[in-house]
């Protein structure tokens, strides 16, 4: 991922999260809890399960559609981070060679099923997590986490990190551009120069932190970041969590695709 | 080396989440008593700093490849272990959310692998004894190098452990370790160079940052070895619990043989890490036994404990499975498409 692409990627997710749709208006806590439950249930399937996972796609698809999140953007991000899962999973067909007959006369190694299972689970959990951030502003998530009981200091840390991320990324981008313009081609990308760059960036960071701290003191900072927003859970949040819960519990228990296939097969036959 | 959700079982994910949340609480509590609030903005900005510098690639000497900084060790030296751990956790959280590195369930593991080892093991037990008072550049260099390597090696081994415990891949433990450790040795060496270089650079340019009271030494002194041991003990117990769930495949085997004898193949449940409620509900779904989850007859007996049953080899079942899967996918994406189309129409 190139520096600029990564930077604009965060910016785009951030902009999307300030939309105003049914999904955006839900309480961050409801969305965090529902997404977490979704991830846990999806990964709780046995390693060879593929078919029963398919109904779960309804959750990210619905959220994405209701929240007007461009599907291509999410799909591209999922593909961009897939190499790790593929790298680990692609050995399954080799190390798990027990053959399985899938139809009369056709058999493949069992590992292909676990590989497919990993890929499906990966696509499901990652797209759910991306949609969470694309439909909930990051400060919103932080407030939700605070209300769910995370330590105030850690939540402040998250908020600060987010607040200065863009500032510092721009700073880093300037430094990198300067390096690239002076070092024709690849020269100057070695560890030695890198150390200098990081060192410079660090010093600039510290100086900035000192100025920020001064400015915050001047505005009455006393060690905690207050929030003006008062949030109460609304009926819509309860409905959302309940519906998600019922949906994932149902899909966990009943193998929907097999049932539908049977039904259709019965009708045809 | 970010763990991915898809490779985790819920039991292992939850165990590491518990360990991570506990450590975040512990670090926050420790910091509250030790920290002056001028460090809060500094920590936040340093998180952004680590984030930004992770995006600058450098070429790894000798190879054509490039790598980027991890940063756990640098943070520990500059901030002390507790603050460094919180900063690292926040960086990983933002990465998980914005870049989808790993996923939400795996975030607990990732914070554990990339935060605990450098901050709470490598820094107090390797870096500090080697660095001494930090005046000698040579000692500083060897301490940074050893600290970064040890931290990364432990993290890499931990990824292997989590994956194998979760039992989602067929990778044998030994092969997996052989894949992970050497590559992370190379990364660790570069990380060591960078850590040493940055600390040296900061020492030359702004020595007071490293010497500032309340910056690194008192916080580092505040870490108690006993607490580290207790934390690990707790993790061992939780993971042990998780392991025993995973290991309890014997009843399944039994169930399997019963199913084979009676001819009523029931889907053997090999994953016991799911919440008990879900499981008990699942047991009630035996009213759908005709979906043909029969174990293949030619499966060797030893294999049966790990391998769940397969759809019986019968064209009807395979076809109905494929048809059903296709219909479900089409329905899911079709509904999304329709909603989108309706919204478009009502928008203008």
Interface residues (C-beta under 8 A of the other chain):
Chain A: X3 X6 X7 X9 X10 X13 X14 X35 X36 X39 X40 X41 X42 X43 X44 X45 X46 X47 X48 X50 X51 X54 X55 X57 X58 X61 X62 X64 X65 X66 X68 X71 X77 X78 X81 X84 X85 X88 X89 X91 X92 X94 X95 X96 X98 X100 X101 X102 X103 X104 X110 X111 X114 X117 X118 X119 X121 X122 X125 X126 X128 X129 X130 X132 X133 X138 X141 X150 X151 X152 X153 X154 X156 X157 X158 X159 X160 X161 X162 X163 X164 X165 X167 X168 X169 X171 X172 X175 X176 X186 X189 X190 X191 X192 X193 X194 X195 X196 X197 X198 X199 X201 X202 X203 X205 X206 X208 X209 X210 X212 X213 X216 X221 X222 X223 X249 X252 X253 X254 X255 X256 X257 X258 X259 X260 X261 X262 X263 X264 X265 X269
Chain B: X2 X4 X5 X6 X7 X8 X9 X10 X13 X14 X21 X24 X25 X27 X28 X29 X31 X32 X35 X37 X38 X40 X41 X42 X43 X44 X45 X46 X47 X48 X49 X51 X52 X53 X55 X56 X57 X58 X59 X60 X61 X66 X69 X86 X87 X89 X90 X91 X93 X94 X96 X97 X98 X99 X100 X101 X103 X104 X105 X163 X167 X168 X169 X170 X171 X172 X175 X190 X193 X194 X197 X198 X201 X202 X205 X206 X209 X269 X270 X271 X273 X274 X278 X281 X282 X285 X288 X291 X296 X299 X303 X307 X308 X310 X311 X313 X314 X315 X316 X318 X319 X320 X321 X322 X323 X324 X325 X327 X328 X329 X331 X332 X333 X335 X336 X337 X339 X340 X343
